[in-house]
Amino acid sequence: MPYVFVSTQIRLECGPTICGDEQSDPELMHYLGATLTKQFGNNFHEYCTTDKPRMVLNKLERRGYKVISQSGTGQTMVWTLHKPLPLDNGPSQDEGST
């Protein structure tokens, strides 16, 4: 899974932090200390951790993810992170540069 979305309410910048949905990588969510929850009134589940957003972003960087976008909408902050997939039998960086 090369993309991860991280969000929090601006008034709750010290946590909790939402870091995935029910289709997220369970191993990565465990690494982030997130548990699958369902908020009252929602028809979906999401992974949530008590860590501050900064701590979640630092953990994801250690796993090779980089922030590619950040936005604030209303009272919500959202970060989009990407981790490049390994190339399968693709050309090396030196190939094709002649």
Gaussian input, Z-matrix of N, CA and C with variables (Angstrom, degrees):
# hf/3-21g

backbone

0 1
 N
 C     1     B1
 C     2     B2     1     A1
 N     3     B3     2     A2     1     D1
 C     4     B4     3     A3     2     D2
 C     5     B5     4     A4     3     D3
 N     6     B6     5     A5     4     D4
 C     7     B7     6     A6     5     D5
 C     8     B8     7     A7     6     D6
 N     9     B9     8     A8     7     D7
 C    10    B10     9     A9     8     D8
 C    11    B11    10    A10     9     D9
 N    12    B12    11    A11    10    D10
 C    13    B13    12    A12    11    D11
 C    14    B14    13    A13    12    D12
 N    15    B15    14    A14    13    D13
 C    16    B16    15    A15    14    D14
 C    17    B17    16    A16    15    D15
 N    18    B18    17    A17    16    D16
 C    19    B19    18    A18    17    D17
 C    20    B20    19    A19    18    D18
 N    21    B21    20    A20    19    D19
 C    22    B22    21    A21    20    D20
 C    23    B23    22    A22    21    D21
 N    24    B24    23    A23    22    D22
 C    25    B25    24    A24    23    D23
 C    26    B26    25    A25    24    D24
 N    27    B27    26    A26    25    D25
 C    28    B28    27    A27    26    D26
 C    29    B29    28    A28    27    D27
 N    30    B30    29    A29    28    D28
 C    31    B31    30    A30    29    D29
 C    32    B32    31    A31    30    D30
 N    33    B33    32    A32    31    D31
 C    34    B34    33    A33    32    D32
 C    35    B35    34    A34    33    D33
 N    36    B36    35    A35    34    D34
 C    37    B37    36    A36    35    D35
 C    38    B38    37    A37    36    D36
 N    39    B39    38    A38    37    D37
 C    40    B40    39    A39    38    D38
 C    41    B41    40    A40    39    D39
 N    42    B42    41    A41    40    D40
 C    43    B43    42    A42    41    D41
 C    44    B44    43    A43    42    D42
 N    45    B45    44    A44    43    D43
 C    46    B46    45    A45    44    D44
 C    47    B47    46    A46    45    D45
 N    48    B48    47    A47    46    D46
 C    49    B49    48    A48    47    D47
 C    50    B50    49    A49    48    D48
 N    51    B51    50    A50    49    D49
 C    52    B52    51    A51    50    D50
 C    53    B53    52    A52    51    D51
 N    54    B54    53    A53    52    D52
 C    55    B55    54    A54    53    D53
 C    56    B56    55    A55    54    D54
 N    57    B57    56    A56    55    D55
 C    58    B58    57    A57    56    D56
 C    59    B59    58    A58    57    D57
 N    60    B60    59    A59    58    D58
 C    61    B61    60    A60    59    D59
 C    62    B62    61    A61    60    D60
 N    63    B63    62    A62    61    D61
 C    64    B64    63    A63    62    D62
 C    65    B65    64    A64    63    D63
 N    66    B66    65    A65    64    D64
 C    67    B67    66    A66    65    D65
 C    68    B68    67    A67    66    D66
 N    69    B69    68    A68    67    D67
 C    70    B70    69    A69    68    D68
 C    71    B71    70    A70    69    D69
 N    72    B72    71    A71    70    D70
 C    73    B73    72    A72    71    D71
 C    74    B74    73    A73    72    D72
 N    75    B75    74    A74    73    D73
 C    76    B76    75    A75    74    D74
 C    77    B77    76    A76    75    D75
 N    78    B78    77    A77    76    D76
 C    79    B79    78    A78    77    D77
 C    80    B80    79    A79    78    D78
 N    81    B81    80    A80    79    D79
 C    82    B82    81    A81    80    D80
 C    83    B83    82    A82    81    D81
 N    84    B84    83    A83    82    D82
 C    85    B85    84    A84    83    D83
 C    86    B86    85    A85    84    D84
 N    87    B87    86    A86    85    D85
 C    88    B88    87    A87    86    D86
 C    89    B89    88    A88    87    D87
 N    90    B90    89    A89    88    D88
 C    91    B91    90    A90    89    D89
 C    92    B92    91    A91    90    D90
 N    93    B93    92    A92    91    D91
 C    94    B94    93    A93    92    D92
 C    95    B95    94    A94    93    D93
 N    96    B96    95    A95    94    D94
 C    97    B97    96    A96    95    D95
 C    98    B98    97    A97    96    D96
 N    99    B99    98    A98    97    D97
 C   100   B100    99    A99    98    D98
 C   101   B101   100   A100    99    D99
 N   102   B102   101   A101   100   D100
 C   103   B103   102   A102   101   D101
 C   104   B104   103   A103   102   D102
 N   105   B105   104   A104   103   D103
 C   106   B106   105   A105   104   D104
 C   107   B107   106   A106   105   D105
 N   108   B108   107   A107   106   D106
 C   109   B109   108   A108   107   D107
 C   110   B110   109   A109   108   D108
 N   111   B111   110   A110   109   D109
 C   112   B112   111   A111   110   D110
 C   113   B113   112   A112   111   D111
 N   114   B114   113   A113   112   D112
 C   115   B115   114   A114   113   D113
 C   116   B116   115   A115   114   D114
 N   117   B117   116   A116   115   D115
 C   118   B118   117   A117   116   D116
 C   119   B119   118   A118   117   D117
 N   120   B120   119   A119   118   D118
 C   121   B121   120   A120   119   D119
 C   122   B122   121   A121   120   D120
 N   123   B123   122   A122   121   D121
 C   124   B124   123   A123   122   D122
 C   125   B125   124   A124   123   D123
 N   126   B126   125   A125   124   D124
 C   127   B127   126   A126   125   D125
 C   128   B128   127   A127   126   D126
 N   129   B129   128   A128   127   D127
 C   130   B130   129   A129   128   D128
 C   131   B131   130   A130   129   D129
 N   132   B132   131   A131   130   D130
 C   133   B133   132   A132   131   D131
 C   134   B134   133   A133   132   D132
 N   135   B135   134   A134   133   D133
 C   136   B136   135   A135   134   D134
 C   137   B137   136   A136   135   D135
 N   138   B138   137   A137   136   D136
 C   139   B139   138   A138   137   D137
 C   140   B140   139   A139   138   D138
 N   141   B141   140   A140   139   D139
 C   142   B142   141   A141   140   D140
 C   143   B143   142   A142   141   D141
 N   144   B144   143   A143   142   D142
 C   145   B145   144   A144   143   D143
 C   146   B146   145   A145   144   D144
 N   147   B147   146   A146   145   D145
 C   148   B148   147   A147   146   D146
 C   149   B149   148   A148   147   D147
 N   150   B150   149   A149   148   D148
 C   151   B151   150   A150   149   D149
 C   152   B152   151   A151   150   D150
 N   153   B153   152   A152   151   D151
 C   154   B154   153   A153   152   D152
 C   155   B155   154   A154   153   D153
 N   156   B156   155   A155   154   D154
 C   157   B157   156   A156   155   D155
 C   158   B158   157   A157   156   D156
 N   159   B159   158   A158   157   D157
 C   160   B160   159   A159   158   D158
 C   161   B161   160   A160   159   D159
 N   162   B162   161   A161   160   D160
 C   163   B163   162   A162   161   D161
 C   164   B164   163   A163   162   D162
 N   165   B165   164   A164   163   D163
 C   166   B166   165   A165   164   D164
 C   167   B167   166   A166   165   D165
 N   168   B168   167   A167   166   D166
 C   169   B169   168   A168   167   D167
 C   170   B170   169   A169   168   D168
 N   171   B171   170   A170   169   D169
 C   172   B172   171   A171   170   D170
 C   173   B173   172   A172   171   D171
 N   174   B174   173   A173   172   D172
 C   175   B175   174   A174   173   D173
 C   176   B176   175   A175   174   D174
 N   177   B177   176   A176   175   D175
 C   178   B178   177   A177   176   D176
 C   179   B179   178   A178   177   D177
 N   180   B180   179   A179   178   D178
 C   181   B181   180   A180   179   D179
 C   182   B182   181   A181   180   D180
 N   183   B183   182   A182   181   D181
 C   184   B184   183   A183   182   D182
 C   185   B185   184   A184   183   D183
 N   186   B186   185   A185   184   D184
 C   187   B187   186   A186   185   D185
 C   188   B188   187   A187   186   D186
 N   189   B189   188   A188   187   D187
 C   190   B190   189   A189   188   D188
 C   191   B191   190   A190   189   D189
 N   192   B192   191   A191   190   D190
 C   193   B193   192   A192   191   D191
 C   194   B194   193   A193   192   D192
 N   195   B195   194   A194   193   D193
 C   196   B196   195   A195   194   D194
 C   197   B197   196   A196   195   D195
 N   198   B198   197   A197   196   D196
 C   199   B199   198   A198   197   D197
 C   200   B200   199   A199   198   D198
 N   201   B201   200   A200   199   D199
 C   202   B202   201   A201   200   D200
 C   203   B203   202   A202   201   D201
 N   204   B204   203   A203   202   D202
 C   205   B205   204   A204   203   D203
 C   206   B206   205   A205   204   D204
 N   207   B207   206   A206   205   D205
 C   208   B208   207   A207   206   D206
 C   209   B209   208   A208   207   D207
 N   210   B210   209   A209   208   D208
 C   211   B211   210   A210   209   D209
 C   212   B212   211   A211   210   D210
 N   213   B213   212   A212   211   D211
 C   214   B214   213   A213   212   D212
 C   215   B215   214   A214   213   D213
 N   216   B216   215   A215   214   D214
 C   217   B217   216   A216   215   D215
 C   218   B218   217   A217   216   D216
 N   219   B219   218   A218   217   D217
 C   220   B220   219   A219   218   D218
 C   221   B221   220   A220   219   D219
 N   222   B222   221   A221   220   D220
 C   223   B223   222   A222   221   D221
 C   224   B224   223   A223   222   D222
 N   225   B225   224   A224   223   D223
 C   226   B226   225   A225   224   D224
 C   227   B227   226   A226   225   D225
 N   228   B228   227   A227   226   D226
 C   229   B229   228   A228   227   D227
 C   230   B230   229   A229   228   D228
 N   231   B231   230   A230   229   D229
 C   232   B232   231   A231   230   D230
 C   233   B233   232   A232   231   D231
 N   234   B234   233   A233   232   D232
 C   235   B235   234   A234   233   D233
 C   236   B236   235   A235   234   D234
 N   237   B237   236   A236   235   D235
 C   238   B238   237   A237   236   D236
 C   239   B239   238   A238   237   D237
 N   240   B240   239   A239   238   D238
 C   241   B241   240   A240   239   D239
 C   242   B242   241   A241   240   D240
 N   243   B243   242   A242   241   D241
 C   244   B244   243   A243   242   D242
 C   245   B245   244   A244   243   D243
 N   246   B246   245   A245   244   D244
 C   247   B247   246   A246   245   D245
 C   248   B248   247   A247   246   D246
 N   249   B249   248   A248   247   D247
 C   250   B250   249   A249   248   D248
 C   251   B251   250   A250   249   D249
 N   252   B252   251   A251   250   D250
 C   253   B253   252   A252   251   D251
 C   254   B254   253   A253   252   D252
 N   255   B255   254   A254   253   D253
 C   256   B256   255   A255   254   D254
 C   257   B257   256   A256   255   D255
 N   258   B258   257   A257   256   D256
 C   259   B259   258   A258   257   D257
 C   260   B260   259   A259   258   D258
 N   261   B261   260   A260   259   D259
 C   262   B262   261   A261   260   D260
 C   263   B263   262   A262   261   D261
 N   264   B264   263   A263   262   D262
 C   265   B265   264   A264   263   D263
 C   266   B266   265   A265   264   D264
 N   267   B267   266   A266   265   D265
 C   268   B268   267   A267   266   D266
 C   269   B269   268   A268   267   D267
 N   270   B270   269   A269   268   D268
 C   271   B271   270   A270   269   D269
 C   272   B272   271   A271   270   D270
 N   273   B273   272   A272   271   D271
 C   274   B274   273   A273   272   D272
 C   275   B275   274   A274   273   D273
 N   276   B276   275   A275   274   D274
 C   277   B277   276   A276   275   D275
 C   278   B278   277   A277   276   D276
 N   279   B279   278   A278   277   D277
 C   280   B280   279   A279   278   D278
 C   281   B281   280   A280   279   D279
 N   282   B282   281   A281   280   D280
 C   283   B283   282   A282   281   D281
 C   284   B284   283   A283   282   D282
 N   285   B285   284   A284   283   D283
 C   286   B286   285   A285   284   D284
 C   287   B287   286   A286   285   D285
 N   288   B288   287   A287   286   D286
 C   289   B289   288   A288   287   D287
 C   290   B290   289   A289   288   D288
 N   291   B291   290   A290   289   D289
 C   292   B292   291   A291   290   D290
 C   293   B293   292   A292   291   D291

   B1=1.4472
   B2=1.5145
   B3=1.3056
   B4=1.4574
   B5=1.5273
   B6=1.3417
   B7=1.4618
   B8=1.5246
   B9=1.3356
   B10=1.4619
   B11=1.5231
   B12=1.3208
   B13=1.4610
   B14=1.5218
   B15=1.3217
   B16=1.4585
   B17=1.5183
   B18=1.3371
   B19=1.4631
   B20=1.5167
   B21=1.3167
   B22=1.4545
   B23=1.5212
   B24=1.3108
   B25=1.4560
   B26=1.5244
   B27=1.3174
   B28=1.4593
   B29=1.5249
   B30=1.3134
   B31=1.4664
   B32=1.5258
   B33=1.3416
   B34=1.4641
   B35=1.5263
   B36=1.3435
   B37=1.4596
   B38=1.5247
   B39=1.3349
   B40=1.4627
   B41=1.5291
   B42=1.3060
   B43=1.4627
   B44=1.5122
   B45=1.2879
   B46=1.4659
   B47=1.5268
   B48=1.3277
   B49=1.4538
   B50=1.5196
   B51=1.3174
   B52=1.4619
   B53=1.5199
   B54=1.3253
   B55=1.4640
   B56=1.5235
   B57=1.3186
   B58=1.4583
   B59=1.5146
   B60=1.3346
   B61=1.4594
   B62=1.5255
   B63=1.3207
   B64=1.4671
   B65=1.5249
   B66=1.3249
   B67=1.4632
   B68=1.5274
   B69=1.3262
   B70=1.4601
   B71=1.5218
   B72=1.3246
   B73=1.4625
   B74=1.5338
   B75=1.3416
   B76=1.4684
   B77=1.5293
   B78=1.3304
   B79=1.4633
   B80=1.5265
   B81=1.3353
   B82=1.4601
   B83=1.5243
   B84=1.3194
   B85=1.4634
   B86=1.5305
   B87=1.3319
   B88=1.4723
   B89=1.5326
   B90=1.3378
   B91=1.4646
   B92=1.5311
   B93=1.3334
   B94=1.4651
   B95=1.5281
   B96=1.3301
   B97=1.4626
   B98=1.5156
   B99=1.3302
   B100=1.4668
   B101=1.5233
   B102=1.3167
   B103=1.4617
   B104=1.5232
   B105=1.3265
   B106=1.4634
   B107=1.5251
   B108=1.3254
   B109=1.4581
   B110=1.5253
   B111=1.3147
   B112=1.4642
   B113=1.5227
   B114=1.3214
   B115=1.4564
   B116=1.5212
   B117=1.3166
   B118=1.4557
   B119=1.5237
   B120=1.3107
   B121=1.4569
   B122=1.5163
   B123=1.3342
   B124=1.4659
   B125=1.5189
   B126=1.3248
   B127=1.4625
   B128=1.5286
   B129=1.3337
   B130=1.4618
   B131=1.5266
   B132=1.3226
   B133=1.4583
   B134=1.5253
   B135=1.3183
   B136=1.4582
   B137=1.5204
   B138=1.3313
   B139=1.4583
   B140=1.5180
   B141=1.3206
   B142=1.4537
   B143=1.5247
   B144=1.3308
   B145=1.4508
   B146=1.5280
   B147=1.3115
   B148=1.4652
   B149=1.5270
   B150=1.3337
   B151=1.4647
   B152=1.5234
   B153=1.3155
   B154=1.4626
   B155=1.5285
   B156=1.3391
   B157=1.4661
   B158=1.5300
   B159=1.3209
   B160=1.4639
   B161=1.5203
   B162=1.3277
   B163=1.4622
   B164=1.5269
   B165=1.3326
   B166=1.4664
   B167=1.5246
   B168=1.3330
   B169=1.4633
   B170=1.5263
   B171=1.3285
   B172=1.4675
   B173=1.5249
   B174=1.3267
   B175=1.4680
   B176=1.5274
   B177=1.3233
   B178=1.4646
   B179=1.5260
   B180=1.3255
   B181=1.4634
   B182=1.5243
   B183=1.3276
   B184=1.4681
   B185=1.5218
   B186=1.3244
   B187=1.4683
   B188=1.5297
   B189=1.3276
   B190=1.4608
   B191=1.5193
   B192=1.3231
   B193=1.4674
   B194=1.5212
   B195=1.3263
   B196=1.4629
   B197=1.5222
   B198=1.3272
   B199=1.4646
   B200=1.5279
   B201=1.3291
   B202=1.4657
   B203=1.5244
   B204=1.3434
   B205=1.4591
   B206=1.5234
   B207=1.3135
   B208=1.4630
   B209=1.5114
   B210=1.3318
   B211=1.4562
   B212=1.5179
   B213=1.2976
   B214=1.4490
   B215=1.5156
   B216=1.3148
   B217=1.4593
   B218=1.5179
   B219=1.3190
   B220=1.4573
   B221=1.5187
   B222=1.3139
   B223=1.4620
   B224=1.5265
   B225=1.3350
   B226=1.4575
   B227=1.5224
   B228=1.3288
   B229=1.4619
   B230=1.5178
   B231=1.3397
   B232=1.4600
   B233=1.5247
   B234=1.3278
   B235=1.4531
   B236=1.5229
   B237=1.3251
   B238=1.4598
   B239=1.5210
   B240=1.3299
   B241=1.4554
   B242=1.5187
   B243=1.3238
   B244=1.4622
   B245=1.5240
   B246=1.3203
   B247=1.4617
   B248=1.5217
   B249=1.3374
   B250=1.4628
   B251=1.5235
   B252=1.3185
   B253=1.4547
   B254=1.5223
   B255=1.3329
   B256=1.4671
   B257=1.5268
   B258=1.3130
   B259=1.4610
   B260=1.5235
   B261=1.3174
   B262=1.4578
   B263=1.5178
   B264=1.3231
   B265=1.4637
   B266=1.5220
   B267=1.3061
   B268=1.4557
   B269=1.5137
   B270=1.3137
   B271=1.4650
   B272=1.5197
   B273=1.3171
   B274=1.4582
   B275=1.5229
   B276=1.3048
   B277=1.4632
   B278=1.5239
   B279=1.3358
   B280=1.4588
   B281=1.5232
   B282=1.3320
   B283=1.4582
   B284=1.5218
   B285=1.3002
   B286=1.4525
   B287=1.5113
   B288=1.3169
   B289=1.4621
   B290=1.5227
   B291=1.3240
   B292=1.4667
   B293=1.4993
   A1=108.72
   A2=117.43
   A3=118.61
   A4=115.40
   A5=119.48
   A6=121.13
   A7=111.13
   A8=115.42
   A9=122.18
   A10=107.01
   A11=116.36
   A12=122.13
   A13=108.00
   A14=116.98
   A15=123.38
   A16=106.64
   A17=117.35
   A18=118.79
   A19=111.08
   A20=115.08
   A21=122.37
   A22=108.37
   A23=115.93
   A24=121.20
   A25=107.48
   A26=117.80
   A27=121.47
   A28=111.11
   A29=117.31
   A30=119.66
   A31=111.77
   A32=117.65
   A33=122.11
   A34=110.81
   A35=117.00
   A36=119.49
   A37=113.64
   A38=117.02
   A39=119.76
   A40=110.87
   A41=118.33
   A42=123.01
   A43=109.49
   A44=119.65
   A45=126.38
   A46=111.15
   A47=115.05
   A48=122.04
   A49=109.28
   A50=116.43
   A51=121.93
   A52=107.20
   A53=116.61
   A54=118.91
   A55=113.67
   A56=118.54
   A57=119.35
   A58=112.13
   A59=115.06
   A60=120.94
   A61=109.11
   A62=116.50
   A63=120.07
   A64=113.38
   A65=118.40
   A66=121.51
   A67=112.81
   A68=117.64
   A69=121.60
   A70=110.89
   A71=115.38
   A72=122.45
   A73=109.62
   A74=118.10
   A75=120.10
   A76=113.17
   A77=117.51
   A78=120.34
   A79=110.52
   A80=116.87
   A81=120.62
   A82=110.29
   A83=117.35
   A84=120.80
   A85=110.64
   A86=117.27
   A87=121.26
   A88=109.54
   A89=116.95
   A90=121.91
   A91=110.95
   A92=116.41
   A93=120.84
   A94=112.43
   A95=117.06
   A96=120.40
   A97=112.63
   A98=116.42
   A99=121.37
   A100=111.15
   A101=115.48
   A102=121.60
   A103=108.82
   A104=115.10
   A105=121.02
   A106=108.94
   A107=116.37
   A108=121.63
   A109=109.61
   A110=115.21
   A111=121.16
   A112=107.50
   A113=115.17
   A114=120.66
   A115=109.57
   A116=116.49
   A117=121.25
   A118=109.82
   A119=116.80
   A120=122.11
   A121=114.35
   A122=117.75
   A123=120.75
   A124=109.64
   A125=117.08
   A126=120.55
   A127=110.72
   A128=116.68
   A129=122.04
   A130=109.36
   A131=115.36
   A132=122.18
   A133=108.83
   A134=116.11
   A135=121.13
   A136=109.38
   A137=115.30
   A138=120.77
   A139=108.25
   A140=115.75
   A141=121.75
   A142=109.12
   A143=116.68
   A144=122.24
   A145=109.23
   A146=116.23
   A147=120.40
   A148=111.57
   A149=117.67
   A150=120.85
   A151=111.37
   A152=115.09
   A153=121.11
   A154=108.76
   A155=117.54
   A156=119.72
   A157=112.97
   A158=117.63
   A159=121.08
   A160=111.48
   A161=117.03
   A162=120.80
   A163=110.77
   A164=117.07
   A165=121.15
   A166=109.74
   A167=117.28
   A168=120.75
   A169=111.10
   A170=117.75
   A171=120.97
   A172=111.27
   A173=117.17
   A174=120.67
   A175=110.87
   A176=116.57
   A177=119.99
   A178=111.31
   A179=117.43
   A180=119.72
   A181=110.57
   A182=117.23
   A183=120.58
   A184=111.58
   A185=117.49
   A186=122.51
   A187=112.27
   A188=118.05
   A189=120.88
   A190=115.41
   A191=117.89
   A192=121.32
   A193=109.76
   A194=116.15
   A195=122.80
   A196=109.05
   A197=116.42
   A198=120.60
   A199=108.22
   A200=116.00
   A201=119.84
   A202=111.88
   A203=116.57
   A204=119.73
   A205=109.03
   A206=115.41
   A207=121.63
   A208=106.89
   A209=115.86
   A210=119.73
   A211=110.12
   A212=115.27
   A213=121.45
   A214=108.80
   A215=116.23
   A216=121.44
   A217=107.61
   A218=117.38
   A219=119.47
   A220=109.62
   A221=116.55
   A222=122.10
   A223=112.72
   A224=117.64
   A225=121.44
   A226=111.33
   A227=116.31
   A228=123.03
   A229=107.24
   A230=117.14
   A231=122.03
   A232=109.03
   A233=116.05
   A234=122.72
   A235=107.90
   A236=117.09
   A237=122.23
   A238=107.01
   A239=115.54
   A240=121.09
   A241=109.68
   A242=116.08
   A243=121.68
   A244=109.28
   A245=115.17
   A246=122.37
   A247=106.76
   A248=117.86
   A249=119.51
   A250=111.25
   A251=115.09
   A252=120.67
   A253=108.96
   A254=117.76
   A255=119.03
   A256=109.91
   A257=115.93
   A258=120.46
   A259=109.53
   A260=116.22
   A261=121.35
   A262=108.72
   A263=117.15
   A264=122.78
   A265=112.58
   A266=117.18
   A267=120.34
   A268=110.51
   A269=117.55
   A270=119.99
   A271=110.54
   A272=116.06
   A273=119.57
   A274=108.25
   A275=116.63
   A276=120.18
   A277=111.38
   A278=117.35
   A279=120.92
   A280=112.43
   A281=117.37
   A282=119.97
   A283=110.18
   A284=115.84
   A285=121.20
   A286=114.13
   A287=117.96
   A288=119.77
   A289=111.48
   A290=116.90
   A291=119.38
   A292=111.77
   D1=106.15
   D2=-174.57
   D3=-82.44
   D4=-14.25
   D5=-177.92
   D6=-116.75
   D7=142.95
   D8=175.33
   D9=-136.73
   D10=137.99
   D11=173.99
   D12=-109.77
   D13=133.60
   D14=178.06
   D15=-123.18
   D16=133.95
   D17=179.17
   D18=-145.21
   D19=159.39
   D20=175.68
   D21=-155.44
   D22=159.95
   D23=173.56
   D24=-79.80
   D25=134.71
   D26=-176.31
   D27=-56.90
   D28=-39.10
   D29=-179.90
   D30=-71.23
   D31=-9.16
   D32=-179.76
   D33=-119.50
   D34=40.11
   D35=-174.20
   D36=-61.39
   D37=-10.32
   D38=176.62
   D39=-93.49
   D40=11.35
   D41=178.27
   D42=113.33
   D43=165.81
   D44=-0.20
   D45=-73.80
   D46=163.98
   D47=-179.27
   D48=-121.19
   D49=129.83
   D50=176.64
   D51=-89.46
   D52=129.91
   D53=-174.53
   D54=-136.00
   D55=17.17
   D56=176.50
   D57=173.49
   D58=169.84
   D59=175.02
   D60=-117.34
   D61=-175.18
   D62=-174.47
   D63=-63.72
   D64=-13.41
   D65=178.73
   D66=-100.31
   D67=6.57
   D68=179.81
   D69=-73.05
   D70=159.37
   D71=179.24
   D72=-63.52
   D73=114.21
   D74=-177.22
   D75=-61.16
   D76=-34.65
   D77=179.91
   D78=-66.33
   D79=-41.95
   D80=178.31
   D81=-66.02
   D82=-40.90
   D83=179.31
   D84=-64.29
   D85=-37.56
   D86=176.06
   D87=-63.08
   D88=-44.02
   D89=177.94
   D90=-58.17
   D91=-37.03
   D92=179.85
   D93=-79.46
   D94=-6.70
   D95=-178.36
   D96=75.42
   D97=24.90
   D98=-176.37
   D99=-95.53
   D100=146.39
   D101=176.11
   D102=-120.32
   D103=149.65
   D104=-179.08
   D105=-78.51
   D106=123.25
   D107=-178.00
   D108=-131.70
   D109=165.35
   D110=174.32
   D111=-133.75
   D112=118.92
   D113=179.08
   D114=-76.76
   D115=142.44
   D116=178.22
   D117=-55.95
   D118=130.13
   D119=179.16
   D120=94.48
   D121=-16.21
   D122=177.79
   D123=-88.69
   D124=149.71
   D125=175.95
   D126=-105.28
   D127=24.38
   D128=179.46
   D129=-142.44
   D130=161.42
   D131=176.43
   D132=-103.35
   D133=155.45
   D134=176.55
   D135=-145.10
   D136=150.62
   D137=175.75
   D138=-85.87
   D139=132.43
   D140=-176.61
   D141=-134.48
   D142=141.19
   D143=176.53
   D144=-127.48
   D145=153.56
   D146=177.37
   D147=-81.25
   D148=-6.70
   D149=178.58
   D150=-65.75
   D151=151.64
   D152=174.43
   D153=-68.72
   D154=152.31
   D155=178.69
   D156=-53.23
   D157=-40.61
   D158=179.40
   D159=-57.81
   D160=-41.14
   D161=179.71
   D162=-66.57
   D163=-40.59
   D164=178.43
   D165=-64.14
   D166=-45.02
   D167=179.54
   D168=-62.36
   D169=-40.03
   D170=177.41
   D171=-63.03
   D172=-42.99
   D173=178.54
   D174=-62.41
   D175=-42.37
   D176=-179.88
   D177=-66.41
   D178=-35.88
   D179=176.81
   D180=-62.94
   D181=-39.56
   D182=177.52
   D183=-62.62
   D184=-23.75
   D185=177.83
   D186=-91.72
   D187=3.88
   D188=175.87
   D189=98.45
   D190=5.31
   D191=178.73
   D192=-85.79
   D193=146.66
   D194=177.24
   D195=-127.00
   D196=139.57
   D197=175.83
   D198=-68.91
   D199=126.71
   D200=177.64
   D201=-113.43
   D202=-13.15
   D203=-179.62
   D204=-160.56
   D205=149.25
   D206=175.99
   D207=-145.31
   D208=140.75
   D209=-179.03
   D210=-150.93
   D211=153.28
   D212=172.95
   D213=-121.37
   D214=128.77
   D215=179.23
   D216=-130.75
   D217=116.59
   D218=-176.70
   D219=60.19
   D220=-121.50
   D221=179.55
   D222=-100.90
   D223=14.10
   D224=-175.23
   D225=-114.58
   D226=133.94
   D227=172.14
   D228=-105.30
   D229=136.64
   D230=-179.96
   D231=-132.56
   D232=132.40
   D233=173.53
   D234=-116.11
   D235=136.66
   D236=173.91
   D237=-109.47
   D238=128.50
   D239=179.46
   D240=-120.14
   D241=151.29
   D242=-179.55
   D243=-134.30
   D244=143.02
   D245=174.13
   D246=-126.63
   D247=116.96
   D248=-179.42
   D249=-59.41
   D250=140.25
   D251=175.31
   D252=-77.77
   D253=146.54
   D254=176.10
   D255=-64.70
   D256=142.40
   D257=179.23
   D258=-75.28
   D259=129.18
   D260=177.44
   D261=-97.91
   D262=107.28
   D263=177.79
   D264=56.37
   D265=23.95
   D266=177.66
   D267=-82.59
   D268=169.30
   D269=-179.95
   D270=-67.88
   D271=146.69
   D272=176.52
   D273=-73.30
   D274=172.22
   D275=-179.11
   D276=-64.58
   D277=-27.22
   D278=-178.41
   D279=-80.91
   D280=-25.33
   D281=-177.65
   D282=-72.27
   D283=144.72
   D284=176.18
   D285=79.25
   D286=4.69
   D287=-178.86
   D288=-106.50
   D289=24.72
   D290=-179.36
   D291=-84.42

